Amino acid sequence: MTDQPIPTRRHFFLGLAATAAVAATAAAIPSALAARRPLGLRSLAVKNLHTGEHLNTVYWADCKYVPEAMRRIDWVLRDHHTDEVCRIRPELLDVLTTLQAKLRTREPFEIVSGYRSPATNAMLASMTDGVAQNSLHMQGMAVDIRVPDRSLVKVQHAALSLAAGGVGFYPRSDFVHVDVGRIRHW
């Protein structure tokens, strides 16, 4: 019979630390893989408050944006004053999809303002103080929204928690501004 060393308290804690390290690594691997795995489908439901148009479409499938769905989204989010259409940035749609999941709602986003032509933006800027001269709306990078079954404060807080761009809170005008510019809030 060979002599076995008598485990000390130090051996016990080293073994415990090794077990914890293995468990932490094992737990991190699935979440790291999940973070790299693309979502199977991404869909968006919107209602343009000015035109009354509704759209519920899958805009991402098979690891790519769906061109026809993107064109339909561009149309519904067009400048309703001029009917000018702009390519809405896909990352803005991804932020809206993430925001919808964060809010745990299936209600469509009510669109107060999507794309704005430079002429419409200038007209609105002359009428109110809340319109930026170089608004990201003119680049298809911003949208002003409401969510029917969520308070504006909840929408604002959820949008801020994403840290995905700018978030503006306009309670008197009853909307939240969301954009994919630099991270800021007002």
N, C-alpha and C positions, 0 to 999 in steps of 0.2 A: 504494500500500500504506500503511495507517495504522500508526502506531506503537502497538504493544501494550505495556502496562506489564509490566515484568518482575516475576513473582510473588516476593514476599519470604516469609520465614519466617512473618511475621505473617499474611499472606494464607493461607498453608497452614493455620495453626492455627485461624483464623477459619472457614475452610471445613470443617475437621474438626469443629469445635464445632457448626456448623450441621447437618452430616450426622448427628451424634450426637443432636441435639435432635429432628430429624425422625424418626429411628429410634425414639427413646424415646416420642415422641408416638404413632407408629403402633403400637408394641407395647402402649401403655396403652389404646388405644381398644377392642380386642377384649376385654380383661379387664374393663374398665368395663362394657361391654355385657353380658358374661357375668354379672357380679355382679347386674345388674338383671333378668336373664332368670329367670322363675320355673322351678323344676324341673317337669318334665312330670308325673311321678308321685312320690308319696312313700308308702312302704309301711312297715309295722311288723310284726314277728313277736315274739310274747311267749308265755311259758308261765307260768301262775300255779302256783307250787310248792305252794300250800295246797289248791287245788281240782283241780289236774291239767288245767285247761282250757288249750287251745292256741288261738292266733289268729294268722293271717297275713293281713293285709288292706291294701289300698290305701286310705289315709285322706285323701289329697290328689290331686285330679285336675281337669283343666280350670280351673286357677288358683283352686280353692276346696276347702275341707274337705268330705268326703263324709259327710253326716249319719248314714246307717245305719252306716258304719264307725266313726264316732265313738261312737255308742251301744254298739256291740259292744265297743269298747276300754273304755269306761266300765264295762261289765258285768264284763269279765275283770279289771279293776283295782279292783273293788269291795272294800269291807271284808268280808273272808271270815268275820269273826266274827259280823256282823249281817246280811250281804247288802245293806247300804245302798250305794246307788250315788251317785256324785258326778260332775259334769262334769269330766273331766280336761282341764287346760289344753292347747290345741293347741300352744303353744310348747314344752311339755314333750315332746310327741311329736316335734316338730321337732328338739329337742336329742338325743333318743334316736336318731333317724334319722341325724343328723350324727355322733353317737358311733359308731354301727354302721359307717358309712363310714370313720371315722378308724381304727377297729380292724380294718378290712378283714376282716369276718366276715359270714356270712349266718346264723349261728346265732341262734335266738331269744333274747331277753333272758329270763332266769329272774327272775320277779318274787317277791321276798321280801315286799315290802309296797308297795302302791299307795295308794289312798285309805284313810284311817282316819276313822271317825266320832269325834266328841268323846268318847263313852263308851269306845270301844276305846282311844283315845289315853290317856285318863286311867287306864284299867286297866293299860296297858303302862308308863306313867310310874310307877305305884306299884310295879311289879315290877322296874324296871331304871333305871339312871341315864342311859342313852343316849337317852331319849325327851324331846323338848322339849315343854313345856306348850302352846305355840302352834305346834305342828308344821305345816309346810307340807303335810304329808300330808292334813291336814283340809280343805285348800282345793283339792285336786287338782293341786297344784304340785310334788309330790315323789314319787320312787319309789326303792325299794331294790332293787338288781339284782345279778345275776351274769351272766357270759357264759361258757358251757361251755368254749369252746376258747381262752380268754384268762385270764391270771392276774389276780387282783384288783389287783395293782400296775399292770399294763398298763391295766386299765380305769380305775383312779384317775388315772393320768398322762394318759390320753387325755381324760378328762372335765375335768381341770384345764386342759388346753391349749385347750379350747373357750372358757373364760372366759364361760360362759353363765349361771352361777348358783352355788349352793352345791354343794360336793362333800365328802362325809364318807367316811372310810376306816374300815371295821370288820372287820379281818382275823380277829378272834376269833369274830365272828358270821358271817363269810364273805359279806360283801356290801359294795357301794359305794352310798352315798346320792347321788342326783343331784336337784337341784331348780332351779327357775327363779326363785328369790328373788334377793336381792342376792349379788354375787360374794364368796365366802368359802370357807374350807376348814378342816377339822379332821381 
